[in-house]
Structure formats: structure tokens, C-alpha cells
Amino acid sequence: MNHTYLTEEQWEQQFKPLVTYDTLPDNVPEHHLWTLMEGLDGGLAYANGIHFVNALTYCECEVPWRDGEEYSVELDTEGLED
């Protein structure tokens, strides 16, 4: 399996996010879904596919990811307040 790290800007350009869902949608193909997760360090990152542990929201993207590809997108949360 190939693991690729993307910046938020690279992810937006490559996969074209459309809609964010608070719960897992049942009408979106899995290869169009990304999970926003909280990391152990408190940071936020998107991972392709459906995840449940530390999942916060789900994002549907226009461009699907491919089997055998694993992506991580660390979000820049500096300056954001709780």
C-alpha cells in the first residue's frame, strides 16, 4: 500500500471537497469519502475512507481515491480557537 501525505491545499486541488457531514452518509460511495479525525497530539487530519475511531466528520469529494492508496492530510489549525 502506498501512503501519501498531502497539504490541505494539495488535497483540495486533487480531490475537490464538496460537502461535510456530521454523521456517516449512506448514499455516498466509499471512494468519495474522507474522515476528519483528531490525532493523539490534538491535531486534525483527513484520511481517505471510512474510519470510526477519533472520527469527527466525514467529507465527500468529487474525485474518488483509488484502491491501494492511503492518504493523510494534516490540517493547519494554528490560530483557531476552541
DODO-750616 format. One record per residue: residue in three letters; x, y negated, z negated of N, C-alpha, C in turn. Coordinates in steps of 0.1 Angstrom, whole numbers, padded with zeros to 4 digits, always signed. Example, Ala and Ser with C-alpha at 12.3 -4.5 7.8 and 13.67 -1.06 7.14 Angstrom:
<dobas>
ALA+0132+0057-0078+0123+0045-0078+0132+0033-0078 SER+0128+0022-0071+0137+0011-0071+0129+0000-0079 
</dobas>
This chain:
<dobas>
MET+0009+0012+0000+0000+0000+0000+0009-0012+0000 ASN+0006-0022+0008+0013-0034+0009+0007-0045+0000 HIS+0015-0051-0008+0010-0062-0017+0015-0075-0013 THR+0006-0085-0011+0010-0098-0006+0005-0109-0016 TYR+0014-0118-0019+0010-0129-0028+0007-0141-0019 LEU-0004-0148-0021-0008-0160-0013-0010-0172-0022 THR-0007-0183-0016-0011-0196-0024-0026-0197-0021 GLU-0032-0206-0029-0047-0208-0027-0049-0214-0013 GLU-0040-0223-0008-0042-0229+0005-0041-0218+0016 GLN-0031-0209+0015-0029-0198+0025-0042-0189+0025 TRP-0047-0186+0013-0059-0177+0012-0071-0184+0019 GLU-0073-0197+0016-0084-0204+0022-0083-0205+0037 GLN-0071-0207+0042-0069-0207+0057-0071-0193+0063 GLN-0066-0183+0057-0066-0170+0063-0080-0163+0061 PHE-0086-0164+0050-0098-0156+0047-0111-0164+0047 LYS-0110-0178+0046-0121-0187+0048-0133-0184+0038 PRO-0131-0187+0025-0141-0185+0015-0154-0192+0018 LEU-0165-0186+0015-0179-0191+0019-0187-0194+0006 VAL-0189-0184-0002-0198-0185-0014-0193-0179-0026 THR-0195-0185-0038-0191-0178-0050-0203-0174-0057 TYR-0203-0162-0063-0214-0155-0070-0210-0153-0085 ASP-0219-0155-0094-0217-0153-0108-0218-0138-0111 THR-0225-0130-0103-0226-0116-0105-0223-0109-0092 LEU-0220-0097-0092-0216-0089-0081-0228-0088-0071 PRO-0227-0094-0059-0238-0094-0049-0239-0080-0043 ASP-0251-0076-0040-0254-0062-0035-0255-0062-0020 ASN-0255-0074-0013-0257-0075+0001-0245-0079+0009 VAL-0233-0079+0003-0221-0083+0010-0211-0071+0011 PRO-0206-0069+0023-0196-0058+0025-0184-0060+0016 GLU-0179-0049+0010-0168-0049+0001-0156-0056+0006 HIS-0153-0055+0019-0141-0060+0025-0142-0076+0027 HIS-0153-0081+0024-0155-0096+0024-0155-0102+0010 LEU-0154-0093+0000-0154-0098-0014-0141-0099-0021 TRP-0140-0109-0029-0128-0111-0037-0133-0113-0052 THR-0125-0109-0061-0128-0111-0075-0119-0121-0082 LEU-0125-0131-0088-0117-0140-0096-0116-0134-0110 MET-0103-0133-0114-0100-0126-0127-0091-0135-0136 GLU-0093-0133-0149-0084-0140-0158-0072-0131-0162 GLY-0060-0136-0160-0048-0128-0163-0045-0128-0178 LEU-0035-0120-0181-0031-0119-0195-0025-0132-0200 ASP-0019-0140-0191-0014-0153-0195-0024-0164-0196 GLY-0037-0160-0193-0047-0170-0193-0049-0177-0179 GLY-0041-0174-0170-0042-0180-0156-0053-0173-0149 LEU-0057-0179-0138-0067-0173-0129-0061-0169-0116 ALA-0067-0158-0110-0062-0153-0098-0074-0146-0091 TYR-0074-0146-0077-0083-0138-0069-0075-0126-0065 ALA-0083-0115-0065-0078-0102-0060-0088-0097-0050 ASN-0083-0091-0039-0093-0086-0029-0100-0074-0035 GLY-0113-0073-0031-0121-0062-0035-0129-0065-0048 ILE-0135-0054-0053-0144-0055-0064-0136-0050-0077 HIS-0136-0058-0087-0129-0055-0099-0139-0058-0111 PHE-0138-0051-0122-0147-0054-0133-0140-0059-0145 VAL-0128-0054-0148-0120-0058-0159-0115-0073-0158 ASN-0118-0081-0167-0115-0095-0167-0121-0103-0155 ALA-0131-0098-0149-0138-0105-0138-0146-0116-0143 LEU-0145-0128-0135-0152-0140-0139-0163-0142-0129 THR-0160-0142-0116-0169-0145-0105-0164-0136-0093 TYR-0173-0136-0083-0170-0130-0070-0171-0140-0059 CYS-0162-0139-0049-0163-0148-0038-0164-0140-0025 GLU-0173-0145-0016-0175-0139-0003-0167-0147+0007 CYS-0159-0140+0015-0151-0147+0025-0156-0143+0039 GLU-0154-0152+0049-0158-0150+0063-0150-0139+0069 VAL-0136-0139+0066-0127-0129+0072-0125-0118+0063 PRO-0127-0105+0067-0125-0094+0058-0110-0091+0056 TRP-0107-0085+0045-0094-0079+0043-0094-0065+0048 ARG-0082-0060+0051-0081-0046+0057-0077-0036+0046 ASP-0081-0023+0049-0077-0012+0040-0062-0011+0040 GLY-0056-0008+0029-0042-0006+0027-0035-0019+0024 GLU-0042-0030+0023-0037-0043+0020-0042-0048+0006 GLU-0033-0052-0002-0036-0057-0015-0031-0071-0016 TYR-0039-0081-0021-0036-0095-0022-0038-0100-0036 SER-0029-0110-0039-0031-0117-0052-0030-0132-0048 VAL-0039-0140-0053-0040-0154-0051-0040-0161-0064 GLU-0029-0166-0069-0029-0173-0082-0033-0187-0080 LEU-0043-0191-0088-0049-0205-0087-0041-0215-0095 ASP-0040-0226-0090-0033-0237-0098-0044-0243-0107 THR-0043-0241-0120-0052-0246-0129-0047-0257-0138 GLU-0035-0262-0134-0029-0273-0142-0037-0285-0140 GLY-0040-0291-0151-0048-0304-0151-0063-0301-0153 LEU-0067-0288-0153-0081-0285-0155-0083-0284-0170 GLU-0094-0290-0175-0098-0289-0189-0109-0279-0191 ASP-0109-0273-0203-0120-0263-0206-0133-0270-0207 
</dobas>
